[in-house]
Amino acid sequence: MSEAANPPDADNTELFLGRQPILGRDQQLSAYELLFRSGGLAGGAEVADATQATATVIANAFTEFGVGDALGPYRGYINVDHDFLFSDVIEMLPQQAVVLEILETVEPSEAVLARCQHLRALGFTLAVDDVIRADASYRPLLELAEIIKVDVMQLSPAELRALVLQLKPLGKKLLAEKVETAQQMEFCRSLGFELFQGYFFARPTIIAGKRLSPSHVTLLRLLALLMEDADTSEIERAFKLEPGLTVNLLRLTNSVGSGMSVRIASLRHAIAVLGRRQLQRWLQLLLYTNPKGGEHAVSPLMQLAATRGRLMELLAEKSSPGKRELADQAFLVGIMSLMPTLLSVAMNDILEQLPVPLSVAQALSAGEGSLGTMLELTEAIEGGEVAAVETALRRLPGLRPRDVNLALAQALAWANSLGVDSTIQ
């Protein structure tokens, strides 16, 4: 039987690689672009029907891997080329969970416009990707979309301003994509863009001689004590320097131990009930929130750090079953990898304050060891960098594309669950 009649296993030829965050005007997380990319892990085999293989992977992501549920309250933007637009598989996707992003290669023919109208009637939300023009021939497609994505990298500031003036009368949501810096984001915001895509919020800005806030100093001190396996009384004393943190800890522990007949009223009891491993994890995540409470929206940086940590933990569990210590260290590397962005302090300065294991320090400072490779893999997954994903996977025996897909869906679900857990605040 030919390959066309019996296409190769999509698990070996395609990778569900990841997601890029889409933020609102106040830099709150709004959605993700889901990145589906072809890979060569099947030994270079050609996929006879690339569109069908891609469609199958996308459908599997929402069924077998539960990506729709993993997205939680956030929608997933999915790239749609001409062939996929007319595929029957597209109608199997959950309308409420996805935005169909029509690629710039799709010409607005009568058939394309009719298909888009049909998908809108079915309840799908449409976006148009990589818009850099608004001429008359392209306007019918722009008018059908609810969201217009503008590629800010291809336009000068003057060109971008002129394009926005052309697009605004259409009354659509404008999304600035490929935003690389905070300055770019602010410029686009001033032009009236409502949505922003890119990792500008995760770029580290190291400030020489920067002093950490008292709350960050306390959290790092507590983390150091836990990593050093300090006496409980010493941990208690450190907590008492931050009354608000102590209250949140008691609230969290009472929530975790809600089935207990005795309520938790002391720090010592709280530490015993929660356990040091969970306490350390809570503190790591708390670094990315407002320790004093107040704002209950989870920051996109925390979402990214939490997803990295959980994804690395799951990949470590799969690649080295039974090695709980390695999985814990993988979580720590994922969480700490974004601390330079969070604190505006160099990684080496952070490592000087935390007695992390040597393997963790080497992964964070130099990308060395299996933990360094897992971090490399995780960052490549986020950016949809196919070659880097494949290179890293080859250095991590025991991991398959399917493992990555499933782990990413689970990591997204876990990170999203933190957004509705007020105890994290």
Disulfide bonds with the S-S distance in Angstrom:
none
